[in-house]
Amino acid sequence: QLEDSGGGLVQPWGSLGLSCTASGRIFSINAMGWFLQAPGKERELVARITSGGAANYTDSVKGRFTISRDNTKNTVYLHMNSLKPEDTGVYYCNVALRRSGAGAVTVFWGQGTQVTVSS
């Protein structure tokens, strides 16, 4: 299962950090990512990081958000700077992992954490 945390209310141009930890039996973790579901919109990819540490971002957050991971803690982070009102919504972490060496890759979702950017 995944447990994500770190959301809250922040003023425009402020900063906020999110974290998400995978638990249970884990053999290996592939890609980890963060998605945003803004009010009235579909859930969309914000940032993704591979097992090797390669990161990619949606254009709207490039230069402002940084995704990272700690493989020793099975945790993915999203550090958000220069936040804008349009960054508001529920952020979901997404992790692809194997429970065993012979097992299939399974994708899990966190429960979501609310981020509100408002003055």
C-alpha positions as CSV (number, residue, x, y, z in Angstrom):
1,Q,0.0,0.0,0.0
2,L,1.0,3.6,-0.4
3,E,0.8,6.4,2.1
4,D,1.1,9.9,0.9
5,S,1.3,13.1,2.9
6,G,2.4,16.7,3.0
7,G,-0.5,18.6,1.4
8,G,-2.0,21.8,2.7
9,L,-2.8,25.4,2.1
10,V,-0.1,27.6,0.8
11,Q,0.0,31.1,-0.6
12,P,0.9,31.8,-4.3
13,W,4.7,31.7,-4.9
14,G,5.1,29.5,-1.8
15,S,6.6,26.1,-1.4
16,L,5.3,22.7,-0.3
17,G,6.7,19.2,-0.2
18,L,4.9,15.9,-0.7
19,S,6.1,12.4,0.2
20,C,4.8,8.9,-0.5
21,T,6.0,5.6,1.0
22,A,5.3,2.2,-0.3
23,S,5.0,-0.6,2.3
24,G,4.3,-4.3,2.5
25,R,6.3,-7.0,0.7
26,I,8.3,-5.3,-2.0
27,F,10.8,-7.0,-4.3
28,S,11.6,-4.0,-6.5
29,I,10.1,-0.7,-7.5
30,N,10.0,0.6,-11.0
31,A,8.7,4.0,-11.8
32,M,7.3,6.3,-9.2
33,G,5.2,9.4,-10.0
34,W,2.8,12.1,-9.0
35,F,-0.5,13.0,-10.6
36,L,-2.8,16.0,-10.1
37,Q,-6.5,16.0,-10.2
38,A,-7.5,19.6,-10.4
39,P,-11.2,20.5,-9.6
40,G,-13.4,19.4,-12.5
41,K,-10.5,17.9,-14.5
42,E,-9.1,14.5,-15.3
43,R,-6.1,13.2,-13.3
44,E,-2.9,14.1,-15.1
45,L,0.7,13.2,-14.7
46,V,2.8,15.9,-13.1
47,A,6.2,14.2,-12.7
48,R,7.7,10.7,-12.9
49,I,11.0,9.2,-11.9
50,T,12.4,5.9,-13.1
51,S,14.3,3.3,-10.9
52,G,17.5,4.8,-12.3
53,G,16.6,8.3,-11.3
54,A,15.6,9.8,-14.6
55,A,12.9,12.3,-14.1
56,N,10.4,13.9,-16.5
57,Y,7.8,16.6,-15.9
58,T,4.7,18.1,-17.5
59,D,5.5,21.4,-19.1
60,S,3.6,23.5,-16.6
61,V,5.8,22.5,-13.7
62,K,9.2,22.4,-15.3
63,G,11.7,24.5,-13.4
64,R,9.3,24.7,-10.3
65,F,8.8,21.1,-9.2
66,T,11.4,18.5,-8.4
67,I,10.7,14.8,-8.0
68,S,13.1,12.6,-6.2
69,R,13.2,9.1,-4.6
70,D,14.9,7.3,-1.8
71,N,15.1,3.7,-2.7
72,T,16.3,2.7,0.8
73,K,13.0,4.0,2.2
74,N,10.7,3.1,-0.8
75,T,9.7,6.7,-0.9
76,V,9.1,9.3,-3.6
77,Y,9.1,13.0,-3.0
78,L,7.7,16.0,-4.8
79,H,9.1,19.4,-3.9
80,M,7.0,22.3,-5.3
81,N,8.3,25.8,-5.5
82,S,6.7,29.0,-6.9
83,L,3.2,27.5,-6.5
84,K,0.4,28.9,-8.5
85,P,-3.4,28.8,-8.0
86,E,-3.6,26.4,-11.0
87,D,-1.5,23.9,-9.1
88,T,-4.5,23.4,-6.7
89,G,-6.0,19.9,-6.5
90,V,-5.5,16.5,-5.1
91,Y,-2.1,15.0,-5.7
92,Y,-1.8,11.2,-6.0
93,C,1.3,9.2,-5.9
94,N,1.6,6.3,-8.3
95,V,4.1,3.4,-7.9
96,A,4.8,0.4,-10.1
97,L,6.4,-2.4,-8.1
98,R,6.9,-6.2,-7.9
99,R,6.0,-8.2,-4.8
100,S,8.3,-11.0,-5.9
101,G,11.0,-11.6,-8.5
102,A,8.7,-13.7,-10.6
103,G,5.7,-11.5,-10.0
104,A,4.1,-9.1,-12.4
105,V,4.5,-5.4,-12.1
106,T,1.5,-3.9,-10.3
107,V,0.6,-0.3,-10.1
108,F,-0.6,1.2,-6.9
109,W,-2.2,4.6,-6.1
110,G,-1.9,6.6,-2.9
111,Q,-5.1,7.9,-1.2
112,G,-4.4,11.5,-2.4
113,T,-3.4,14.6,-0.6
114,Q,-5.0,18.0,-1.1
115,V,-2.9,21.0,-2.1
116,T,-4.6,24.4,-2.2
117,V,-2.7,27.5,-3.5
118,S,-4.6,30.6,-2.5
119,S,-4.1,34.0,-0.9
